[in-house]
Amino acid sequence: MKQIFINILVCLVIVEGVQGQILPNLGGQRAGISSLQFLKIGVGGRGSGMAESMAAVANDVSALYWNPASVVLDSTDNVFLAHGEWLIDLKHDFLGMTYHISTADVVGISCISLRTDDMPVTTVTQPFGTGTYFRYSDLALGITYSRKMTSQFSFGTTIRYVEENLDIVKIQAVLFDLGTYYETGLGSARIGVVVSNFGADVAPKGKIKYEDGASLSTFQSFSPPTVFKVGFAFEPYQAEQQRITTSIQLNHPNDNAEDVRIGIEYRFEQWLMVRTGIKRTIGDSWFIASQKSADDYSFGIGVLIPLSFTNIAFDYGYTNFNDLGAVHRISCSMSYR
């Protein structure tokens, strides 16, 4: 009863704290009302291969992004590197590291980067360039703490400093991720609940000068891209050499309609993983091409290479975007204890 009470209390605190920001207008299309969109880009080959249905699945260092409560599930310390060739030639990178303070307490650090190449500055009178350059860049630095509260329940939080730059205009913010992870005790079934990117509204800072000499230094504020996620996962088949993991997740973003993600992972002899997943916006058909989601299906593959001093995992994920092409993501993790 004590464990159940703790679990319910933590979930109620999370939901109550974010109710005003993410729960109204269920099902409505609300695109364009939040900033810092790069924080919603998933990381790693495993997560992208399973349609980012990871709230109840992530059990390694990549949980620094997916669910901070799950970071403590990995008994080793790890380094994680991920790179993604994002849309319109953007480069997306993630670096994460974890360290065990004790068997029940883990701390981690993470860094997210999204950037373009240098672009020439042009004006009305100099349409071919002024000789100077600018770039768009995003940066997020996070510190994570994850604790195993009981044998079945864990809790985690991430504090993240976020910065977005577009030449002389900049956005700065401090945001939070809150996550819980619960093993139900019914077979391998588990539940993950996450609130990502929760914080106060933000507005750009800087001064824009126009050709006529006028300037603009006051900008409208927008909310961060808060997302409430509930995931459920279990293994419908497990054997000594093979395992199938399935996951279903409901995402409720504050700036768009809800979507459902389903992911499947097949593991063979602990070294080969094959994955696939599908995403559908609520109300969209499951049996034809998605009409409401920018991205719909994904697949991926991973290999685990055990060495005498470490285990190295390589993962690749492919995500199809209906109108914009495909996104390829790769990642590598290495344990160091």
Backbone torsions as a table, in degrees:
resi	resn	phi	psi	omega
1	MET	NA	-36.0	179.2
2	LYS	-63.1	-42.6	178.8
3	GLN	-63.4	-43.9	-179.8
4	ILE	-62.4	-41.6	179.9
5	PHE	-62.5	-43.7	179.6
6	ILE	-62.0	-44.3	-178.9
7	ASN	-61.4	-46.3	-178.8
8	ILE	-65.7	-40.5	-178.5
9	LEU	-62.7	-45.7	-179.6
10	VAL	-63.1	-44.5	179.8
11	CYS	-62.8	-40.9	179.5
12	LEU	-65.4	-38.6	178.1
13	VAL	-62.4	-43.6	-179.9
14	ILE	-63.4	-49.0	-176.8
15	VAL	-64.7	-42.8	-179.0
16	GLU	-64.1	-37.8	-176.4
17	GLY	-70.0	-24.4	-176.2
18	VAL	-114.8	6.0	-173.5
19	GLN	-58.0	-43.7	-176.7
20	GLY	-69.9	-20.9	-174.8
21	GLN	-94.6	-33.6	-170.9
22	ILE	-124.1	-10.9	-173.7
23	LEU	-92.7	-23.5	-179.6
24	PRO	-67.3	164.1	172.3
25	ASN	59.5	44.7	-180.0
26	LEU	-57.4	131.0	175.4
27	GLY	87.0	-8.0	-176.1
28	GLY	-83.5	149.5	173.9
29	GLN	-82.5	119.7	-174.4
30	ARG	-130.3	34.7	-176.2
31	ALA	-62.0	142.8	174.8
32	GLY	89.1	12.2	-178.1
33	ILE	-109.5	5.4	177.8
34	SER	-134.1	160.7	-178.6
35	SER	-109.8	-173.8	174.1
36	LEU	53.7	47.6	-175.3
37	GLN	-65.0	-20.7	-178.5
38	PHE	-63.4	-20.8	-179.5
39	LEU	-68.5	-15.6	179.8
40	LYS	-91.2	-1.0	179.5
41	ILE	-78.8	120.0	-179.2
42	GLY	-67.1	159.0	-176.5
43	VAL	-120.4	147.5	171.3
44	GLY	86.6	155.8	-179.9
45	GLY	-73.4	-33.8	-178.6
46	ARG	-68.2	-50.5	-178.6
47	GLY	-62.7	-43.3	-179.7
48	SER	-68.9	-32.5	177.8
49	GLY	-67.5	-25.1	179.6
50	MET	-102.8	27.1	177.7
51	ALA	60.2	27.3	177.5
52	GLU	61.6	27.8	176.5
53	SER	-89.3	72.4	-165.2
54	MET	-121.5	-0.9	-175.8
55	ALA	-58.7	-33.8	-179.9
56	ALA	-110.6	5.9	-175.9
57	VAL	-110.0	-43.4	-174.7
58	ALA	-56.1	121.9	-178.7
59	ASN	-136.7	28.5	179.5
60	ASP	-140.0	-162.5	-175.0
61	VAL	-65.3	-23.4	177.8
62	SER	-65.2	-15.0	176.6
63	ALA	-65.0	-12.9	172.4
64	LEU	-55.4	-30.9	176.6
65	TYR	-95.6	-44.5	-169.1
66	TRP	-77.6	-46.8	-178.1
67	ASN	-159.4	105.6	-176.3
68	PRO	-61.0	-22.0	178.7
69	ALA	-68.7	-23.5	-175.8
70	SER	-87.8	-7.2	-178.9
71	VAL	-59.6	-35.9	-176.3
72	VAL	-72.7	-10.9	-177.5
73	LEU	-71.0	-24.6	178.3
74	ASP	-85.5	124.9	-175.7
75	SER	-80.0	-7.8	-179.8
76	THR	-109.7	162.1	172.4
77	ASP	-88.5	145.5	-170.4
78	ASN	-141.9	158.4	168.6
79	VAL	-120.2	137.7	-175.7
80	PHE	-132.6	128.7	177.4
81	LEU	-125.2	133.4	179.6
82	ALA	-138.8	142.8	177.7
83	HIS	-135.5	139.1	177.7
84	GLY	-132.7	134.5	171.9
85	GLU	-87.5	92.2	-173.5
86	TRP	-79.7	178.4	-175.4
87	LEU	-63.8	156.9	179.0
88	ILE	45.8	43.9	172.6
89	ASP	66.1	22.9	173.7
90	LEU	-80.1	146.9	178.7
91	LYS	-108.8	126.3	-177.4
92	HIS	-120.4	125.6	-177.2
93	ASP	-132.9	151.2	178.4
94	PHE	-141.0	135.1	174.8
95	LEU	-128.1	131.2	178.7
96	GLY	-140.7	146.9	177.1
97	MET	-140.5	143.0	178.3
98	THR	-126.8	153.0	178.8
99	TYR	-146.5	132.4	180.0
100	HIS	-85.5	118.1	171.0
101	ILE	-75.1	-39.6	174.7
102	SER	-150.3	-176.8	179.3
103	THR	-67.4	-20.2	-177.8
104	ALA	-111.8	1.0	-176.8
105	ASP	-133.7	129.9	-179.8
106	VAL	-133.4	140.4	171.3
107	VAL	-117.0	153.8	-179.9
108	GLY	-148.9	158.4	173.9
109	ILE	-127.7	151.1	-178.8
110	SER	-148.6	156.4	178.5
111	CYS	-141.1	130.2	176.9
112	ILE	-117.2	135.9	179.7
113	SER	-136.9	135.7	172.7
114	LEU	-134.5	130.2	-173.2
115	ARG	-153.7	160.9	171.8
116	THR	-110.6	170.5	168.1
117	ASP	-74.4	167.5	176.9
118	ASP	-62.7	138.9	179.6
119	MET	-123.5	143.6	-178.6
120	PRO	-72.5	143.3	174.1
121	VAL	-82.3	127.5	179.0
122	THR	-122.6	154.9	175.6
123	THR	-133.0	176.7	178.3
124	VAL	-62.2	-38.8	-178.2
125	THR	-88.0	-14.2	178.8
126	GLN	-130.9	69.6	-174.8
127	PRO	-68.0	-15.9	-179.8
128	PHE	-99.5	8.0	175.3
129	GLY	117.2	147.2	179.5
130	THR	-96.4	-4.8	-175.3
131	GLY	95.4	-5.7	176.3
132	THR	-110.6	164.1	-174.9
133	TYR	-133.8	159.1	175.1
134	PHE	-143.6	167.7	175.3
135	ARG	-145.3	156.8	172.9
136	TYR	-97.4	134.0	-179.9
137	SER	-149.7	145.8	175.3
138	ASP	-125.4	147.0	179.3
139	LEU	-145.4	137.3	175.7
140	ALA	-138.5	126.3	179.1
141	LEU	-116.8	124.2	-174.0
142	GLY	-124.9	148.1	171.5
143	ILE	-121.0	127.1	-174.2
144	THR	-118.6	141.0	171.4
145	TYR	-127.1	129.6	-179.0
146	SER	-130.4	134.4	-177.9
147	ARG	-134.8	137.9	174.2
148	LYS	-88.5	105.3	-174.7
149	MET	-75.2	-41.9	176.3
150	THR	-138.1	-177.2	179.3
151	SER	-67.3	-18.1	-177.6
152	GLN	-115.3	-15.3	-170.6
153	PHE	-126.3	134.5	175.5
154	SER	-134.5	158.1	-176.9
155	PHE	-137.0	146.0	179.0
156	GLY	-151.2	155.7	177.0
157	THR	-144.3	149.7	176.5
158	THR	-127.0	131.8	171.1
159	ILE	-104.9	126.4	-171.3
160	ARG	-130.5	126.1	170.3
161	TYR	-88.2	129.7	-173.7
162	VAL	-124.6	139.0	179.1
163	GLU	-140.6	134.4	177.0
164	GLU	-126.7	129.1	-175.3
165	ASN	-124.3	131.9	170.5
166	LEU	-134.1	91.3	-176.5
167	ASP	58.3	-111.1	-175.3
168	ILE	-94.9	-0.2	180.0
169	VAL	-104.1	134.1	-173.9
170	LYS	-138.5	142.8	172.0
171	ILE	-116.5	134.2	176.6
172	GLN	-130.2	140.9	-178.0
173	ALA	-157.6	160.5	170.6
174	VAL	-120.2	120.9	-175.6
175	LEU	-124.4	167.3	-175.6
176	PHE	-131.4	145.2	166.2
177	ASP	-114.2	137.5	175.0
178	LEU	-127.5	134.1	-177.9
179	GLY	-142.2	150.2	171.8
180	THR	-131.0	151.9	179.5
181	TYR	-139.1	129.2	-175.2
182	TYR	-135.8	124.3	172.7
183	GLU	-90.2	117.8	-171.1
184	THR	-71.0	-23.5	-174.4
185	GLY	89.3	-4.3	176.8
186	LEU	-95.7	92.1	-175.2
187	GLY	63.4	-131.8	178.5
188	SER	-101.1	11.7	-175.2
189	ALA	-65.2	135.4	176.7
190	ARG	-145.2	159.8	-176.2
191	ILE	-127.9	135.5	174.4
192	GLY	-123.1	133.7	178.1
193	VAL	-126.1	127.1	-174.6
194	VAL	-136.4	139.2	166.3
195	VAL	-116.4	117.3	-176.1
196	SER	-108.8	142.5	170.9
197	ASN	62.0	47.7	179.4
198	PHE	-92.9	130.0	179.6
199	GLY	178.5	-175.0	-177.8
200	ALA	-76.8	161.6	176.1
201	ASP	-61.7	151.0	-178.5
202	VAL	-129.2	154.3	177.9
203	ALA	-137.6	147.7	178.2
204	PRO	-65.1	156.0	175.3
205	LYS	-127.2	145.9	-179.3
206	GLY	137.8	178.8	-178.9
207	LYS	-131.7	126.2	177.7
208	ILE	-103.7	129.3	178.8
209	LYS	-107.2	132.0	180.0
210	TYR	-92.7	168.0	-178.3
211	GLU	-62.5	-31.4	-178.2
212	ASP	-84.2	5.4	178.2
213	GLY	95.9	-13.1	177.2
214	ALA	-71.0	162.2	-179.0
215	SER	-139.4	160.3	179.2
216	LEU	-134.1	125.1	-179.2
217	SER	-132.5	2.1	178.6
218	THR	-117.4	128.3	-174.2
219	PHE	-129.8	157.0	178.9
220	GLN	-71.3	145.1	177.7
221	SER	-93.8	151.2	179.0
222	PHE	-135.6	157.4	177.2
223	SER	-77.3	155.8	172.0
224	PRO	-70.8	166.0	-175.8
225	PRO	-82.3	69.5	-178.0
226	THR	-67.9	135.8	179.5
227	VAL	-132.2	129.7	174.3
228	PHE	-102.3	125.3	-173.9
229	LYS	-126.2	137.3	173.2
230	VAL	-128.6	121.3	-178.1
231	GLY	-124.1	149.4	177.0
232	PHE	-133.6	131.7	-177.6
233	ALA	-140.8	152.3	173.7
234	PHE	-163.2	168.8	177.6
235	GLU	-105.6	105.6	178.1
236	PRO	-71.6	-19.3	179.1
237	TYR	-144.5	128.0	176.1
238	GLN	-139.4	133.7	175.2
239	ALA	-141.1	179.0	-176.2
240	GLU	-62.5	-37.8	-175.3
241	GLN	-109.4	-6.4	-175.3
242	GLN	-140.8	152.6	178.1
243	ARG	-155.5	139.6	174.8
244	ILE	-117.5	126.0	176.9
245	THR	-112.5	131.0	177.5
246	THR	-121.0	149.5	-177.9
247	SER	-146.9	142.0	172.4
248	ILE	-131.8	138.5	-174.6
249	GLN	-142.1	137.0	173.8
250	LEU	-105.3	125.6	176.1
251	ASN	-109.2	131.8	173.2
252	HIS	-121.5	96.3	176.5
253	PRO	-82.9	156.4	179.0
254	ASN	-81.8	-4.8	-175.4
255	ASP	-126.7	18.7	178.7
256	ASN	-165.0	179.5	179.8
257	ALA	-75.9	158.6	177.2
258	GLU	-66.3	151.2	175.0
259	ASP	-138.3	156.9	178.2
260	VAL	-115.8	137.4	179.4
261	ARG	-125.9	136.5	177.2
262	ILE	-123.8	129.6	179.8
263	GLY	-128.7	147.4	178.5
264	ILE	-134.1	135.8	176.5
265	GLU	-129.9	128.6	175.4
266	TYR	-109.4	124.4	-179.6
267	ARG	-113.6	130.4	-179.3
268	PHE	-119.0	120.2	175.2
269	GLU	53.1	32.3	174.0
270	GLN	64.5	5.0	-178.1
271	TRP	-125.2	-17.2	-177.5
272	LEU	-123.9	128.9	179.2
273	MET	-127.0	134.0	174.9
274	VAL	-122.4	134.9	-171.7
275	ARG	-135.2	154.5	171.8
276	THR	-153.5	163.0	-179.6
277	GLY	-164.6	166.1	179.6
278	ILE	-144.0	144.5	178.0
279	LYS	-123.1	138.3	176.6
280	ARG	-140.8	133.1	171.8
281	THR	-71.3	144.8	179.6
282	ILE	-54.8	128.5	-179.2
283	GLY	97.1	-11.3	179.0
284	ASP	-83.9	150.8	179.9
285	SER	-75.5	142.9	177.6
286	TRP	-83.6	-14.4	-166.5
287	PHE	-108.9	-1.6	175.0
288	ILE	-130.3	172.9	178.8
289	ALA	-57.1	139.6	-177.0
290	SER	-61.7	134.2	178.2
291	GLN	-101.8	-13.2	-173.6
292	LYS	-118.0	-20.7	-177.9
293	SER	-98.4	138.3	175.4
294	ALA	-64.8	-39.3	176.6
295	ASP	-117.7	151.1	-177.2
296	ASP	-130.5	-61.6	-175.6
297	TYR	-116.0	163.0	-179.5
298	SER	-152.4	163.2	171.8
299	PHE	-154.4	167.2	-178.5
300	GLY	-168.2	175.4	-179.5
301	ILE	-147.1	150.4	179.1
302	GLY	-146.4	152.6	176.4
303	VAL	-132.8	143.2	176.6
304	LEU	-115.4	123.9	-177.5
305	ILE	-112.5	106.7	177.9
306	PRO	-82.1	129.2	175.5
307	LEU	-118.8	171.1	-176.4
308	SER	-64.8	-28.6	-174.8
309	PHE	-113.2	-7.6	-177.8
310	THR	-165.9	169.1	168.9
311	ASN	-116.3	131.0	-179.9
312	ILE	-116.5	129.0	178.5
313	ALA	-116.4	131.3	175.2
314	PHE	-116.3	132.7	-178.2
315	ASP	-135.1	145.3	176.8
316	TYR	-130.0	139.0	177.6
317	GLY	-134.9	140.8	178.4
318	TYR	-120.2	130.4	177.6
319	THR	-124.6	129.6	179.6
320	ASN	-91.1	126.8	172.0
321	PHE	-109.1	123.5	-169.0
322	ASN	-57.2	-44.8	-174.9
323	ASP	-106.4	-10.7	-171.8
324	LEU	-116.5	-0.8	178.0
325	GLY	103.3	-143.5	-174.7
326	ALA	-126.4	154.8	175.8
327	VAL	-120.9	131.7	179.6
328	HIS	-112.1	132.7	178.9
329	ARG	-133.0	137.6	177.5
330	ILE	-126.6	155.4	178.9
331	SER	-153.5	158.1	178.9
332	CYS	-142.2	133.4	175.4
333	SER	-127.4	148.9	-178.2
334	MET	-143.8	129.3	177.6
335	SER	-85.3	147.0	-179.9
336	TYR	-130.6	23.2	169.5
337	ARG	-153.0	NA	NA
